Amino acid sequence: MNEFGIDAFAPGNWDFLYGTDHFIRLFAGKASKANWHAIAASLYCATLYEYPATPYADRAGQRVLPPFLIYQVGDVKVGLIGLTAERGPKALSPMVMEGFCLTTGQDELPNAIDLLRNQEQVDLVVLLSKRGLANNLELVETFPGVDIAPLPDTNPIS
């Protein structure tokens, strides 16, 4: 994958297949061999209320991955926002998400857009999302400020 020159991606349900510890090693760990970044504003370590036996109690309620990245491409400052799909546990098994919780992104997206546009002063906001075309369209129609949203299953950016 490193040979493709991918800069960022939003993980999808199959990226959780081998469980949360493996996910962290692959995408959020310091030992990751990837030269690209995983981003997901909608992926959190579960709280004790949501999952009392969480293996990540010390990180409860914190994001697993950065919510966004900023790249300078020539004269254009680009903000990338990542959303992962909340269908992961339904498509695979709730057990593969042990200690994680997902949201729809409806709370996170407007906050990220505002931060990128008003504080970071980006020129272009790109949504990387594994939520599916209909859900992505609903989000960007509800929360203006995204310039580019993905087609189904097309989220790597390079």
C-alpha positions in Angstrom: 0.0 0.0 0.0 2.9 2.4 0.7 3.9 2.2 -3.0 0.5 3.8 -4.0 1.4 7.2 -2.5 -1.7 7.4 -0.4 -1.7 10.3 2.1 -4.8 9.6 4.1 -7.8 7.3 4.3 -10.9 6.7 6.5 -11.1 3.1 7.8 -14.1 1.0 6.8 -15.8 -2.0 8.5 -13.3 -4.5 7.2 -10.4 -2.6 8.8 -11.8 -3.7 12.2 -12.0 -7.4 11.2 -9.2 -8.6 13.5 -10.3 -6.6 16.6 -9.5 -3.3 18.2 -6.0 -4.2 19.4 -4.9 -5.1 15.9 -6.7 -1.9 14.5 -4.7 0.3 16.9 -1.4 -1.4 15.9 -2.1 -0.9 12.2 -3.6 2.5 12.2 -3.0 4.4 15.5 0.2 2.8 16.9 3.6 4.1 16.8 4.9 0.9 15.3 2.7 1.3 12.2 4.6 0.6 8.9 2.2 2.6 6.8 3.4 5.9 5.4 -0.2 7.2 5.2 -2.6 8.4 7.8 -5.9 7.0 9.0 -8.4 9.6 10.1 -11.8 9.2 11.7 -13.7 11.9 13.6 -16.4 9.4 14.4 -14.4 6.7 16.1 -13.9 6.8 19.9 -12.7 4.6 22.7 -15.9 3.5 24.5 -16.7 5.0 27.9 -17.3 2.8 30.9 -21.0 3.6 30.6 -21.2 2.3 27.0 -18.9 -0.7 27.6 -18.0 -1.4 31.3 -15.4 -4.0 30.4 -13.5 -1.7 27.9 -9.9 -2.5 27.6 -9.2 1.2 26.9 -10.6 2.7 30.2 -7.6 5.0 30.4 -8.7 6.5 27.0 -12.5 6.4 27.5 -14.3 8.9 25.4 -11.2 9.9 23.4 -10.8 9.6 19.7 -8.9 6.6 18.4 -7.6 8.5 15.4 -7.1 12.1 14.5 -10.4 13.6 13.1 -8.7 15.5 10.3 -5.5 16.3 8.5 -4.3 19.4 6.8 -2.1 19.4 3.7 -0.5 22.2 1.7 -0.7 21.4 -2.0 1.0 24.2 -3.9 -0.9 27.3 -2.9 -3.9 25.4 -1.7 -4.4 24.5 1.9 -6.5 21.3 2.1 -8.4 20.0 5.1 -9.3 16.3 5.0 -12.0 15.1 7.4 -12.4 11.3 8.1 -15.6 9.4 9.0 -15.8 5.7 9.4 -19.0 3.8 9.0 -21.1 2.9 12.1 -22.2 -0.3 10.2 -18.9 -2.1 11.1 -20.3 -4.0 14.1 -23.4 -4.9 12.1 -21.5 -6.1 9.1 -19.0 -8.1 11.0 -19.7 -8.7 14.7 -20.0 -6.5 17.8 -17.0 -8.4 19.2 -14.6 -6.9 16.6 -15.4 -3.4 18.0 -14.6 -4.3 21.7 -13.8 -1.1 23.5 -14.6 1.2 20.5 -17.8 3.1 19.8 -18.8 4.8 16.5 -21.1 7.8 15.8 -22.8 8.9 12.6 -20.6 11.9 12.3 -23.5 14.3 12.6 -21.9 16.0 15.7 -18.3 15.8 14.5 -18.6 17.0 10.9 -20.0 20.5 11.5 -17.4 21.1 14.3 -14.5 19.9 12.0 -15.8 22.0 9.1 -15.9 25.1 11.4 -12.5 24.5 12.8 -10.9 23.9 9.4 -12.6 26.8 7.7 -12.5 29.4 10.5 -9.4 28.6 12.6 -7.2 26.8 10.2 -8.3 28.9 7.2 -8.2 26.0 4.7 -9.1 26.7 1.1 -10.7 23.2 0.4 -12.5 20.8 2.6 -12.5 17.1 1.5 -14.6 14.5 3.3 -13.2 10.9 3.4 -16.0 8.7 4.5 -17.0 5.1 4.5 -20.6 5.9 5.4 -22.0 5.3 1.9 -23.2 7.6 -0.8 -26.7 8.4 0.5 -25.4 9.1 4.1 -22.5 11.2 2.7 -24.9 13.3 0.6 -27.2 13.8 3.5 -24.3 15.0 5.7 -22.9 17.5 3.2 -26.4 18.8 2.4 -27.2 19.2 6.1 -23.8 20.8 7.0 -22.5 23.1 4.3 -18.8 23.6 3.9 -17.5 20.4 2.4 -16.2 20.9 -1.1 -15.5 17.3 -2.1 -17.3 14.2 -0.9 -16.5 10.6 -2.0 -18.4 8.3 -4.3 -19.1 4.8 -2.9 -15.9 3.0 -1.9 -13.5 5.6 -3.2 -11.8 7.2 -0.2 -8.0 7.0 -0.6 -6.5 10.5 -1.3 -3.0 11.0 -2.7 
